[in-house]
Amino acid sequence: MRVISGKARGHKLAAPEGLDTRPTTDRIKESLFNIIAPDIYDCEFLDLFSGSGSIGIEALSRGAKKAVFVDSGKKALEAIEYNLNHTKLIDNAKIIRTDVFAAIKMLGNENAKFDIIFMDPPYMSGLYKPTLMAILAADILNKDGCIIAEHPAKVELPVAEGFKIVRTKDYKKTVMSFWTLED
């Protein structure tokens, strides 16, 4: 696992040991960032269920103004902090060490707004819709922003009032679904 492009290109990233996280493969990450490339520069990026932080780090490397990383796992948090220091991107990052729902509520209370929110919850956890509803309630997605959900191809995402799926990208076993706010 590595940073694919930008100012930290080529840096190898550490992943938390064990089976608690599933890092996004470099091939999928590269394809994803090719899709969102026009929106990355100078954006505010939120990486929920961050794991190693590789998605948010890729966003920072490619020019995101700021990235916020949210995870509650000790090994994941150690990997995120190590990776941010190793890539020298720590100055534009914020790490929130708590569960996703508490973090979303806190960010809402701070009136934080994000252009891109990436979420990759544990696949069979059923956390997709509750996370979307928490994002909507906290009002942390910019009006023209996008939420990207990584999920297994065999899991169909639930309908979430207030959002619409505008695109899906299928990578055989993994799918990226792109959500925006309904008009």
N, C-alpha and C positions, 0 to 999 in steps of 0.2 A: 504494500500500500504506500502510495507516494502522492505528493502534490504534482498535478499534471501540468499546470500552466501558471504563468504570472511571475511575480517577483520571488516566490519561494519554490519555483519549479524544480523538480527533481529531489527535493527533500523527502527522505523516507519518514513515514509516520509510524509511531508505536500504536499497537492495538491492545486493549485490555485483555489480559489472559483469561481463559475460560470460555464458556459457552453463553455468557450473558449478553454478549453483543454480536452483531452480524455486520461487519464493516461492508459498506457499499463497494462493489468491485470497481477497479480503475476503469474498466470498459464502460460500465453503466454511468459512473461519475463523469467521465469525459463526454459521453453522449448527452447527459443531463445539462452540463455546463455549455455545451454547444447550443442547446435549445434556449437557455436563459441568458446567454452571453450579452445580448443588447441591454438587459436590465440590471446587470451586476454592478457596473461601474457606479461608485458613489451611493450605493443603496444601503439601507439598513436591513440586516439579515438576521433572522432568528433560527437557530438550530435546536429543535426540540428532540429529546431522547438522543442526545448527541453522541454517545458511545465514545469513539476515538476523537471526535470533532473534525473528521476529515472533510465533511461537506462544508461546514462553516469556514474552515481553514482554506479550502479551495476558493470560496467566495472572497475572503480577504486577500488571498494571493492575486486574484484577478481584478482587484480594485474596489471591493465593497468598502464603504466608509467605516462601517462598524459591524461586528458580529457578536451576538449574544448566544452563549452555549448553556443549555439546561440539561442537567442529568443529576440523578441522586445516588448512583453507584460509586462507591469509593474507588474502585479500579478504573472506571471510566473517567472520573474526575482527575485522577493522577495522570492518565494518558492524555487528556485534553490539555492540562497545564504543561506537561512535558512537550507536547507537540507544538503548542503556541510559543513556548520559549525557544524550542529548537528551530522553528521557522522564523523567529524574530517578528512574529505578528501579534504578540501579546498586547502591545500598546493600543491596538484598535479592537480589543476583545474584552468581553465581560463574561465571567463564568458565574452561573447561578447554581448553587449547590442545594437543590431541593427537588421535590417532585414537580412535574410539569404543571399541574393545576395550581399549586401555590405560586409558582413562578409566573404563570400567565396572569393570575390575579394581582400579584405584586407589580408586574409591568403595566397592567391597566391602571393601577393606582398611581403610577408614576407618569401616566399619559404617554407612554412609549408607543411608537408607531413603527411598523415594519413594512418594507416593500416586498420582501420575500420571506416566507416562513416555510421551513423544511421540517417535516416530521416523519420519523421512522420508529414508531412504537413497536414493542414486541409483537410479532406478527399475529398471534392468536389471542391477543389480550382484549380485543373488543374496545380499544381506546381511541379509535379513529373518530367516531361521532362525538363522544364526550369531549375530546380535545378540540374539535371544530366548534362545538357549542361554547366551550370556555373562551376560545379566541373571539367569537362573536360577542359574547357577553362582556368581555373586557375591552372590546373595541381597540384591538392592537394592530389590526391589519389596515394599512392605508387603503383609501378608496379604490385606487387602481392597482392594489397589490395582488399577490398570488400566493397560495398555499400549495406546496408540493408534498404529496403523501406517497411514500414508498410502501408497497404492500405486495404480498405474494399474488401471483396470477390467479390462484384458485380462490382467493378471497375477494368477493364483490363488496365494494364500499357501500355503506348505507347512505340513503338520502339524508342530507343535512339541511334543514330549513335555513334560508339566508345565504346559501352558497349554491353555486352551479359548477359542474365539472366542464371545463372548456377544452381539455385535451387529455389524452392518455397516451403513454408510450410503453409498449410491451417489449420486454426483454426476455421472453420465454418464461422463466420462472418468476421474474420480478416485473412489476408494473409501477410506473410513476403516473399518478393522477394529479392534474393541475386544477385547482379550485380558485374561483374568484367570488367576490360578493355579488349577490343578485342585484340587479338594478333597482 
